[in-house]
Amino acid sequence: MTEQALTETATGTTAEIKAEAGAPAEAGAGTEVAVAVAAEAGSPVPAQAGPPVDVDAPSVPVPAADPALATGSVADPVPAPKKSRRVLRGIVRWTAAVLVCGGIGAGAAMGITAMERTDVPGLATESDGRWEYPQLALPALPEGVQRPFTDGNEAEIHHTDVRKLLLPAPAGATVDPKLKGGWAGVDSYLAELVEQDRGEVKAYLADSALRHVAARGWTTPDGTSTRIHLLRFSSVAFAEDFKDEMARRLVRSDWLPAGVETQEADAGTIQDVEVPYVAVYAYKEAEPYGPRQTRWSLIQAGDTFAVVTQTRKGGTLTVPFQQTVALQAQLLG
């Protein structure tokens, strides 16, 4: 029941109770009720609200009105309407639903932020084939010397142990037990060349004042075998001369890596490898090749000459080769 209906009911009840008790009705209100009551009691109904009074008529005592009725307290106060239990249950259900949805949303957000990008549907970015190398840093220098290609080191000499300039193996790779990053000797490098050319190259290196050879090798899960040899000469002139001679021989398909019969320049692979003062060349085994393909790079930085060689069954991969060459060149530069 509405509050208006309750108010109308309460007003009507007050008028009836006043009439039955003989209380005078308020002017302009409840007239019809008063007429009805007077008619039932057999009393004449005055025509006007204020008839003339006969002063000679005897006074008639008027009984006193009931104090309870006179105060106007004719009914108990109507209590406020209570909320329906059905409404309360609906509110509870909606509140619980909001809390559950909020919890699920927060949990999903936390789960997404904890996932790798490649694990999130719609945000996955496929790997471009790069390897995950550890963080690289140049080794400390002895006091009073400078790095090559800086003021105070015009001879472009690496005043550090070249073994510390070898690129480390990437994550997940298996290190070659024979090429673990230590001194390897000239024969280790010659083993990378065609057997018939090894004697000639060895003699050339003997005349070039070669000082040290350091090497590291590894094999990644995709089957790529990588070998890096650093040849340090007594001066930048010898290193540069050996680089030029190697490039000339390769044009004639001489001094090739073992197992390679023909080669072709691979300049497009390293065109973005730009390290100041460092010369970088790249080659690959031309098709048709056998079950394995070889790709290699020549790097000359000051007094040090580096050879990066990769082989893989079915064909070498461009991205990891380019990445490996770029990082090794940066370490030398």
Protein Blocks (a to p, Z undefined) as FASTA:
>chain_A
ZZklmmmmmmmmmmmmmmmnopacdehiaklmmmmmmmmnopacdfbfbdcddfkbccdd
dddddfklmnopabccdddddddfklmmmmmmmmmmmmmmmmmmmmmmmmmmmpcfklpg
hiaccdehiacddddddddddehiacehiahilnopafbdfklmpccddehiacdfklgo
paebjmlmmmmpcfklmmmmmmmmmmnopabdcddddddfkopacdddddddfbfklmmm
mmmmmmmmmmnopaiaehiabdcdfkkmmmmmccehiacddddddddddfbdcdddddde
hjbccddddddehiacfklmmmmmmmmmmmmZZ
